[in-house]
Amino acid sequence: MHTITCFVPSTTRDRTISQSQFENRIRETLIVMADQFGGAFSQESMGSYLDQTGRLIIEKVALCQSYVIGLDSAAIEKRYAHMLEYARKKVIDWQQESILIAADDREPALVFANQIDRPIADKRLELALIPA
């Protein structure tokens, strides 16, 4: 069994979006993940990171997660690539610096719109998850 998580932000640039907009982002992500992995759930938390200017950002996030069972490694890889592409589109749509995709069998990846994805260890980022 494997897990894949997409961190869904509650902000656009430096402003908080409405609760209904946040719920729509979560719902859309859950639908995509259920389509790729057979099901998904979400949990709200608080996250923090340093933005590109070094400013500390603290925001509400939703962790949308799927448990992956019964897929061979090639199928998992294909679906993981689909999630990276989904995140790349959402970086633009949601006006984000990056979106974090994590899987238990690899380094978490920061997904950027027009840059090469980087493992989390390659970027100045501190992520603190506190249950909401």
Phi, psi and omega in degrees: 000140177233161174234145175230134183231135173245125180271116183259120183278156178256017182233163167233117189053247183246022178234147179282136177274169179292159179299321180293323176295318178298314179298323177296319177299315180298311181301314179300316181293320178298322179296314179298315182292321177296322178296321183279324190237002175094353179170165180195161174217167179228156177217131179274142179215181171249138179232156177222148177201164174265125180284184185296340179264001180089005180280136178284126177247130175239126184212159172285137176228158171246132175264108177265123190226144174235141169265129184253117182229138172079014177251141176285169186298326179294319179292319178297316181299318180297316181289324176297317177299323177297320179293322176297319179293319176302312180297322179298321177290321182288332174304318180286308183301320185265003178054059181249156169290319181198166173229139182266129173241128181236140174226145187291345184254016179201169176294141174302145182245133169272124183257126180247157182293311187233029180228167176288135177297143182233142172300150184303328182294340182272000183232145174291100181210131173242127181240118178246123181253121180234123180306136182288000000 
